[in-house]
Amino acid sequence: MSDQSVTLINLLKVKPGKQDALIALLKQNIDTVIRTLHGWKATLLIAAEDGTSVVIYSEWETQAAVVAMRSDPRMTAYFPEINELASLDSIMGSVVLSETR
């Protein structure tokens, strides 16, 4: 992938009864770390109505910005807490189609 605008999607499968705690932790991380990082453009949190998962949809200026975010010590400090609440699957790519009504 070239150094172009990228979308990062994380699917977190939440441990039973832990969705609210995970969302609070993710909001704290966005407010204190993600917002401060070079290359960050936007983040959406999407909570499953059944409480089993949370999707993090984020937009970044470059793939390098995502790599830097993932290795930032302030970010990696959150990983153990997140892992206590959910498992994580992640994809990074470029938007190839966007339609709106």
C-alpha positions, 0 to 999 in steps of 0.5 A: 500500500502506498503512503495515501489516506487510509481507513483502519477498521478494528472489530472488537469482540467484547467479553460478556457484560463488558461493552460499556467498560470497553466504550468508556476506555476507548473514548478515554483513549481517543480523547487523551491519545488518538486526538494528539497523534499526527495524521489522525483525521476521524474516529467513529465507535459503533456499538452492537445493540446486543452488546457483543462487539464494538467497531472502531472506524478511523481515518488517517492521512497515511499508512505511516501515521497508523504504524506510528500510532500503533507503536506510540507508548501512550497507545500501547499502554492501553493494549493490556486493558483493551485485551482484558475486555475484548479480542481484536481483529483489524484491517487497514485499507483505502476507500475504493467506493463511497456513496451517499444519499 
